[in-house]
């Protein structure tokens, strides 16, 4: 026999009647009239072809068939209530799995440390971190959030601006001892560069009302930002390095920045996600957390420069 939606509703009504031992109590709990509750019980007994309840003017008890059927109806009702509560929890208490992708070096130096703190604050959220410098298709890969250092180009996605990252033109002391320090933007084109394959290939500098556009050239190319920094530290050429990576190494003396009186284009960091995904509590709290974390990190960096 096929189970209709109406019969499923009657099973829930029956579970409340049997559990509370009263038509009136079940009616009050369900927000129904006593007559509607009585209708559901009679209809259920007709469909099943068995009597579920022994009725008298003063008492209500289950028949043997009613006790057996009640166990199943009670389970269905409890599971439905549990499912409803779980959905409410998703709105009120952040929980569930978040799959995140971000560039490798930024991930290791900024995102992973931030997520360590985030996980302490939201222990019921599970994290799956994919570190990759290449842009992945977040819909095909089931990614909840992609951290990207570029504006949104896919109109089928949504984005939230998270941070502004400063950058520095850097080289190792050994490199400058061999090749000299660039004193002007024009000098940059005469130097060897560590080429980062995921950049635009053009370097823009500004000073006052003057602007300069340089196309760096170099004999080492990589698609990994950490590898670029390592080659710069090794003395093989210049590189444009984000402040979060450059400043600790500048302080340590392994690299030096040049042309600091010129302004470079900042890296705009975005959180990219599927349409409507930010309505979920778990992603909303992560986006807000990362935005605040980036802001605090940049303030601390500026104060310590």
C-alpha positions in Angstrom: 0.0 0.0 0.0 1.4 3.4 -1.0 1.8 5.9 1.8 0.1 9.2 1.1 1.1 12.6 2.6 -2.3 12.7 4.3 -1.7 9.4 6.0 1.7 10.5 7.1 0.1 13.5 8.7 -2.4 11.2 10.4 0.5 9.0 11.7 2.0 12.1 13.4 -1.4 13.0 14.9 -1.8 9.5 16.2 1.7 9.5 17.8 0.8 12.7 19.7 -2.6 11.3 20.8 -1.0 8.0 22.0 1.9 9.8 23.7 -0.3 12.2 25.5 -3.2 9.9 26.2 -5.7 12.5 25.2 -7.3 13.9 22.0 -7.6 17.3 23.6 -3.9 17.4 24.7 -2.7 16.3 21.2 -5.0 19.0 19.7 -3.6 21.7 21.9 0.0 20.7 21.1 -0.6 20.5 17.4 -2.7 23.6 17.1 -5.6 21.7 15.7 -9.2 21.3 16.8 -10.3 18.2 18.7 -12.6 17.3 15.8 -9.7 17.4 13.3 -7.6 15.1 15.6 -10.5 12.7 15.9 -11.0 12.7 12.1 -7.3 11.7 11.5 -7.5 8.8 14.0 -10.8 7.5 12.4 -9.4 7.9 8.9 -6.2 6.1 9.9 -8.1 3.1 11.4 -10.2 2.9 8.3 -7.2 2.8 6.0 -5.4 0.2 8.2 -8.5 -1.9 8.8 -7.6 -2.2 12.5 -8.6 -0.5 15.8 -5.8 1.5 17.3 -7.4 2.9 20.4 -9.8 1.7 23.0 -12.1 4.7 23.8 -14.4 5.4 26.7 -15.9 8.6 28.1 -13.2 8.7 30.8 -10.1 6.9 29.4 -8.1 6.2 26.3 -5.8 3.2 25.8 -3.9 1.5 23.0 -4.9 -1.8 21.5 -2.2 -4.4 20.8 -2.1 -3.2 17.2 -2.1 0.4 18.4 1.0 -0.2 20.6 2.9 -1.8 17.7 1.9 1.0 15.3 2.6 3.7 17.8 6.3 2.6 18.0 6.7 3.3 14.3 4.7 6.5 14.4 6.7 7.8 17.4 10.0 7.1 15.5 8.8 9.0 12.4 7.6 11.9 14.5 10.9 12.1 16.5 13.0 12.0 13.3 10.9 14.7 11.7 11.3 16.9 14.9 15.1 16.1 14.9 15.4 17.2 11.3 13.6 20.4 12.0 15.8 21.1 15.0 18.9 20.4 12.9 17.8 23.0 10.3 17.2 25.5 13.1 20.6 24.8 14.4 22.2 25.6 11.1 20.6 29.0 11.3 21.5 29.6 14.9 24.7 27.7 15.7 27.2 27.5 12.8 28.0 23.9 12.0 28.7 21.6 9.1 31.5 21.3 6.5 33.2 24.2 4.8 35.5 23.4 1.8 37.9 26.2 1.2 40.5 26.8 -1.5 43.2 29.5 -1.5 46.7 30.2 -2.9 49.4 28.0 -1.3 51.7 30.7 0.2 48.8 33.0 1.4 47.1 29.9 2.8 50.1 28.8 4.8 51.0 32.3 6.1 47.6 33.9 6.6 44.6 31.7 6.0 45.7 28.5 7.9 46.8 30.5 11.0 43.5 32.4 10.9 41.5 29.2 10.6 43.3 27.8 13.6 41.6 30.7 15.6 38.4 30.3 13.7 38.2 26.6 14.5 38.6 27.4 18.3 35.6 29.8 18.1 33.4 27.5 16.0 34.3 23.9 16.9 31.2 22.5 15.2 32.3 23.7 11.8 34.4 21.1 9.9 37.1 22.4 7.6 38.5 21.0 4.3 41.4 23.2 3.1 42.6 22.9 -0.5 45.8 24.9 -1.2 46.3 25.6 -4.9 47.6 28.6 -6.8 45.6 27.7 -9.8 42.0 29.0 -10.1 39.6 26.1 -9.7 36.0 25.8 -10.7 34.3 26.1 -7.3 30.9 24.7 -8.5 32.4 21.6 -10.1 34.7 21.0 -7.2 32.1 21.6 -4.5 34.1 24.5 -3.0 32.2 26.7 -0.5 34.7 29.5 -0.5 37.7 30.4 -2.7 40.2 33.1 -1.6 41.4 34.9 -4.6 43.7 37.9 -5.2 41.8 39.2 -8.2 38.4 40.7 -9.0 35.5 38.4 -9.8 35.3 37.5 -13.5 32.7 34.8 -13.5 29.3 36.4 -13.4 27.8 33.2 -12.2 29.5 33.6 -8.8 29.4 36.1 -6.0 32.2 37.7 -4.1 33.0 39.6 -1.0 36.0 42.0 -0.7 38.1 40.8 2.2 41.3 42.8 2.2 43.9 45.0 0.6 47.5 43.6 0.5 50.5 45.8 0.0 53.4 44.5 -2.1 57.2 45.3 -2.3 59.8 45.0 -5.0 62.5 42.9 -3.4 65.9 41.4 -4.0 68.6 39.6 -2.0 71.7 41.5 -0.7 73.8 39.2 -2.8 71.9 40.0 -5.9 72.3 43.8 -5.3 76.0 43.3 -4.7 76.4 41.7 -8.1 74.0 43.8 -10.1 73.5 47.0 -8.2 70.3 48.5 -6.8 67.6 50.0 -9.1 67.3 53.7 -8.5 64.4 54.4 -10.8 61.5 52.5 -12.4 63.4 52.6 -15.7 66.2 50.6 -14.1 63.8 47.7 -13.3 63.6 46.6 -17.0 67.4 46.1 -16.9 67.3 43.6 -14.0 66.6 39.9 -14.0 63.2 39.0 -12.5 61.7 35.9 -10.9 58.6 35.6 -13.0 55.3 34.6 -11.4 53.2 32.9 -14.0 49.8 33.9 -12.4 50.5 37.6 -12.5 49.5 40.0 -15.3 53.1 40.4 -16.6 53.0 44.2 -16.2 54.3 46.2 -13.2 52.7 49.5 -12.6 54.4 52.1 -10.4 53.2 55.7 -9.4 54.9 58.7 -7.8 52.9 61.8 -7.5 51.3 62.4 -10.9 53.8 60.3 -12.8 53.1 56.6 -13.6 55.4 54.0 -15.0 54.6 50.7 -16.7 57.3 48.0 -16.7 57.3 44.5 -18.3 59.7 42.5 -16.3 61.8 39.7 -17.9 63.6 36.9 -16.2 65.2 33.4 -16.6 63.3 31.8 -13.8 59.5 31.3 -13.9 57.2 29.6 -11.4 53.5 29.2 -10.7 54.1 29.2 -6.9 54.4 32.3 -4.8 56.5 30.7 -2.2 58.9 29.4 -4.8 59.2 32.9 -6.2 60.2 34.3 -2.8 62.7 31.5 -2.3 64.4 32.3 -5.7 64.5 36.0 -4.7 66.1 35.0 -1.4 68.6 32.9 -3.3 69.9 36.0 -5.1 68.6 35.0 -8.6 66.6 38.2 -9.3 63.9 40.7 -8.3 60.4 39.8 -7.3 57.2 41.6 -6.4 56.3 40.1 -3.1 53.2 40.6 -0.9 53.9 42.4 2.4 52.9 39.4 4.6 55.7 37.4 2.9 58.3 40.3 2.4 58.3 42.1 5.7 59.5 39.2 7.9 62.3 38.5 5.5 63.2 42.2 5.2 63.5 42.3 9.0 65.6 39.1 8.9 67.9 40.7 6.3 67.5 37.9 3.7 65.9 40.3 1.2 65.7 44.1 0.8 63.0 46.3 -0.7 63.7 48.9 -3.4 61.9 52.0 -4.7 59.8 52.2 -1.6 59.0 55.8 -2.5 57.0 54.6 -5.4 53.5 53.2 -5.1 52.5 49.8 -6.4 49.1 48.5 -7.2 47.7 46.7 -4.2 46.4 43.1 -4.3 42.7 43.0 -3.7 41.7 39.9 -1.9 38.2 38.5 -2.4 36.1 35.6 -1.0 34.3 34.0 -4.0 31.3 31.7 -3.5 28.3 30.2 -5.2 25.1 32.4 -5.5 23.2 32.4 -2.2 25.9 30.5 -0.3 26.6 33.4 2.0 23.1 33.0 3.5 24.3 29.9 5.3 25.4 30.7 8.9 28.6 28.8 8.6 29.9 30.7 5.5 28.6 34.0 6.8 30.6 33.8 10.0 33.7 32.7 8.1 33.5 35.6 5.7 33.0 38.1 8.6 35.9 36.4 10.6 38.3 36.6 7.7 37.5 40.2 6.9 38.1 41.2 10.5 41.2 39.1 10.7 42.7 40.7 7.6 42.0 44.1 9.0 43.6 43.4 12.3 46.6 41.8 10.6 47.2 44.8 8.4 46.9 47.3 11.3 49.4 45.3 13.3 51.8 45.2 10.3 51.5 49.0 9.7 52.2 49.7 13.4 55.3 47.5 13.3 56.8 48.7 10.0 
